[in-house]
Amino acid sequence: MINQKYYILILIVIFKSSLSYAQEGLSVWGGFQTNANLFLKDSAIGAINIPQYDKQIFGSETWINLNISYSGFLVGLRYDLFNNSNLLNPNSSYTANGLGRWFISKSVDKLDISAGYLYDQIGSGIIYRSFEERAQLLDNALLGFSLKYNMTDNWNVKGFAGKQKNLFSSYNSFIKGINLNGFYKKSDSASWSIAPGIGFVNRTYGDAIVEELARTSGSYLPIDQFSPSYNTNAATFYNTLYYKNFSWYLETSIKLDDIYYDPNAVRQLPKGQTNLGKFVKGPGHVYYSSFGYSGNKIGITAEAKRTDGFDFRAEPGLALNRGLVAFIPPMARVNTYRLTAYYTPATQFLSEGAFQLDVKYNINENWNFGINYSDIRDKDFNKQFYRELHTEITYKQPDHYQISFGVQRQEFNQELYFGKGGQPVVKTFTPFVEVLYDFNETNSLRVETQYMHNKQDIGSWIYVLAEYGISPHWLFELSDMYNTVPLKGKKSINYPTAGLVYTKGNSRFGLRFVKQVQGIVCSGGICRLEPAFSGFRASITTNF
Amino acid sequence: MSIRLLFIITFFVINSCADWETKTDIIESGIINTERVILVEDFTGASCPNCPVGTAELENILEKYPSNVVVLGIHSRFLADPAKTGDPNLITKDANDIEKLLGNYVGKPEASINRRLYTGNNIRISRPDTWITYIDQELKREAEARLKIEKNYDDNSRELNIKITATSLIDILFPIHLHVAISESGIFTSQSGPSGVLDNYEQKHVLRKLLTPVGGELMTDGLTKDKSITKEYKFILPAETEKLWKANNCSIVAFISKNETEKVILQATEEKLK
């Protein structure tokens, strides 16, 4: 691997040269984000027994990025610093620092050339998506190059190749792809248009990976053995049809003979016993469609998806959210309230059939109504995994107050999503209210409360939050979460949070005291603890 | 028409890609004859639904390599509380200390194979079906030492006297640390499983007590080939309860390692207490 200092030197030379020769046309911008945690042990809520509580006490994550554009060149640098961070793995501590990203791009006539750590996607991302999600310390940028040729204003073809980033190194596989994107409208007055696309991705494992697979296959009984291979190919076809106020997106993706780990596959053992979990080799597919209508008073979105055997990763032994090459769109509402968001169904890569309907209706300028229904099952649409009905009514009195209220009903298969074998389906009933009151042009108060009625898993909870804002600088927050009906011999405990945020220009400074409830997430045959948190959290974000 | 043609051509192109590659042979897992004995620490727990998968895997491995693999069940805090009220709690401070010593982990079941760093930054390895491949790799390494346990157990006083002898098979030019533990099998409890709680599940190889510090006890600063060194330990078995500390089910496990920084285990051995 080439020394990172070498890259920095090149970029500094470019930057300095730009400054020396001309100030005109030069743009420099960037950002800074830091999160700092002070861990205060609290055995009552289970905030113990990780190195941060035991001995390290302090942990932080920091990202600093700088972008420079000059004379058609765009150059970017990002420096990442992690100190006793629990973002990567909530059970342990991660300390590292280095160049998290660099890139350089330049357009030459119709050709866009990029190199470095690149983010991109094909279609909706089903066969390829590289992106960054800092809250999960997820950064699967492709370290390589990309070429995009703009044949016309509406049609382009791009190709890329490289290795997927793994923190400060990269995974042992090579990914390359090609993507054709287009847009066609017969005339400016035509009522319909289409935006078709086609994409192809190949992933080639390194020698060590294939050798490991060959050993693993050799350790299986013949009936379970698979033929190890270096290459996997995936292709996707997609199109959006626009007609008046309607849009219809359809994507079909296939993946040929990939080797992936199926935690529910039955494997034979020598004396006739069986065990769960093995690598399997086989094809996969995803069918995804989204239909939208946007009218004067009404907006409708309907989505449907079927997934079968589509765990597409940079290395076969990876689990949870590590090394994902594919991004399969989730099919449940993104909830934002604390208790309505507690049970969130993780996307199932191996078997999922789902649909979602979302309707928003503006009754008049004061009243809005929204309803969302999602239903997630196995690929054959037999076994129920998740179901949610969410209704919300909003009343607005502009410049005075706004009230939102509604109710959420969830059915959540904790056997699948939490790995809690034999446990009943969680059935919650969660009414919620949010009031935003403007005292005057600068002072406002927002209060939200939810009550989650739940006879399974963690029992019933209430959550209350009050935020007082003094525009444009200050925001004060006070909240508490309390289990009104605890289960399984647990005590009722308060989980209070208090915090303040100061905003000045493009900078935001936050400080919070947090007590956060513990949870368990099981996926791919692995159960991971999302530990309780107790302590202070400080954050600074700024853009320049 | 042209779009359909493009679709068909693309399908055939990517479908034919699979044939471009020369077939890679499977590496069969055969029996390996060696003096080496591997320690597998199985990070497990009674309320861990996926853990019986790991345990079954290890029983399969023990059948294949009965003389070359020693298993120690580490019931450390995560998902190790009793699956049902009234069951004995198998979590011990020593198990928690081993968990801390070995550092990063993702979840359970996971196993450390001779405490060697095989994947990424984690000594503990998930995916039980792959454990045997690491054991095979470990068994192919040259044996560095031989370990022998001599013991004397008195039923009346429950006093156990242990003598461990390490004999070097090569010139060992670094300090050696000795670890001695008591494990117990035949503990019947409830166990969370993939499809519910399993009753009357036999917990095997459960770490009950470490007789040495978690990082091991310094045995020697080095050992030339064919030389031996001996350490002795005395331990009184706690009083037998309904389910725990049954002398007939207990074993002595000994292993030698480098040190707390380089945790790699050189050799392990196991002897039934009675």
Boltz contact constraints between the chains, C-beta under 6 A:
constraints:
  - contact:
      token1: [A, 91]
      token2: [B, 105]
      max_distance: 6.0
  - contact:
      token1: [A, 92]
      token2: [B, 104]
      max_distance: 6.0
  - contact:
      token1: [A, 210]
      token2: [B, 24]
      max_distance: 6.0
  - contact:
      token1: [A, 214]
      token2: [B, 24]
      max_distance: 6.0
  - contact:
      token1: [A, 214]
      token2: [B, 26]
      max_distance: 6.0
  - contact:
      token1: [A, 214]
      token2: [B, 27]
      max_distance: 6.0
  - contact:
      token1: [A, 215]
      token2: [B, 27]
      max_distance: 6.0
  - contact:
      token1: [A, 215]
      token2: [B, 133]
      max_distance: 6.0
  - contact:
      token1: [A, 216]
      token2: [B, 130]
      max_distance: 6.0
  - contact:
      token1: [A, 216]
      token2: [B, 133]
      max_distance: 6.0
  - contact:
      token1: [A, 217]
      token2: [B, 26]
      max_distance: 6.0
  - contact:
      token1: [A, 218]
      token2: [B, 26]
      max_distance: 6.0
  - contact:
      token1: [A, 218]
      token2: [B, 27]
      max_distance: 6.0
  - contact:
      token1: [A, 218]
      token2: [B, 28]
      max_distance: 6.0
  - contact:
      token1: [A, 218]
      token2: [B, 29]
      max_distance: 6.0
  - contact:
      token1: [A, 219]
      token2: [B, 29]
      max_distance: 6.0
  - contact:
      token1: [A, 219]
      token2: [B, 132]
      max_distance: 6.0
  - contact:
      token1: [A, 219]
      token2: [B, 133]
      max_distance: 6.0
  - contact:
      token1: [A, 225]
      token2: [B, 26]
      max_distance: 6.0
  - contact:
      token1: [A, 228]
      token2: [B, 24]
      max_distance: 6.0
  - contact:
      token1: [A, 229]
      token2: [B, 21]
      max_distance: 6.0
  - contact:
      token1: [A, 230]
      token2: [B, 21]
      max_distance: 6.0
  - contact:
      token1: [A, 231]
      token2: [B, 21]
      max_distance: 6.0
  - contact:
      token1: [A, 233]
      token2: [B, 14]
      max_distance: 6.0
  - contact:
      token1: [A, 233]
      token2: [B, 17]
      max_distance: 6.0
  - contact:
      token1: [A, 235]
      token2: [B, 10]
      max_distance: 6.0
  - contact:
      token1: [A, 235]
      token2: [B, 14]
      max_distance: 6.0
  - contact:
      token1: [A, 256]
      token2: [B, 18]
      max_distance: 6.0
  - contact:
      token1: [A, 257]
      token2: [B, 18]
      max_distance: 6.0
  - contact:
      token1: [A, 269]
      token2: [B, 60]
      max_distance: 6.0
  - contact:
      token1: [A, 275]
      token2: [B, 53]
      max_distance: 6.0
  - contact:
      token1: [A, 275]
      token2: [B, 56]
      max_distance: 6.0
  - contact:
      token1: [A, 276]
      token2: [B, 53]
      max_distance: 6.0
  - contact:
      token1: [A, 277]
      token2: [B, 53]
      max_distance: 6.0
  - contact:
      token1: [A, 277]
      token2: [B, 129]
      max_distance: 6.0
  - contact:
      token1: [A, 278]
      token2: [B, 129]
      max_distance: 6.0
  - contact:
      token1: [A, 419]
      token2: [B, 49]
      max_distance: 6.0
  - contact:
      token1: [A, 421]
      token2: [B, 49]
      max_distance: 6.0
  - contact:
      token1: [A, 421]
      token2: [B, 192]
      max_distance: 6.0
  - contact:
      token1: [A, 421]
      token2: [B, 193]
      max_distance: 6.0
  - contact:
      token1: [A, 421]
      token2: [B, 194]
      max_distance: 6.0
  - contact:
      token1: [A, 421]
      token2: [B, 195]
      max_distance: 6.0
  - contact:
      token1: [A, 421]
      token2: [B, 196]
      max_distance: 6.0
  - contact:
      token1: [A, 422]
      token2: [B, 195]
      max_distance: 6.0
  - contact:
      token1: [A, 422]
      token2: [B, 196]
      max_distance: 6.0
  - contact:
      token1: [A, 422]
      token2: [B, 197]
      max_distance: 6.0
  - contact:
      token1: [A, 525]
      token2: [B, 50]
      max_distance: 6.0
  - contact:
      token1: [A, 526]
      token2: [B, 106]
      max_distance: 6.0
  - contact:
      token1: [A, 526]
      token2: [B, 107]
      max_distance: 6.0
  - contact:
      token1: [A, 526]
      token2: [B, 126]
      max_distance: 6.0
  - contact:
      token1: [A, 527]
      token2: [B, 107]
      max_distance: 6.0
  - contact:
      token1: [A, 528]
      token2: [B, 106]
      max_distance: 6.0
  - contact:
      token1: [A, 528]
      token2: [B, 107]
      max_distance: 6.0
  - contact:
      token1: [A, 529]
      token2: [B, 78]
      max_distance: 6.0
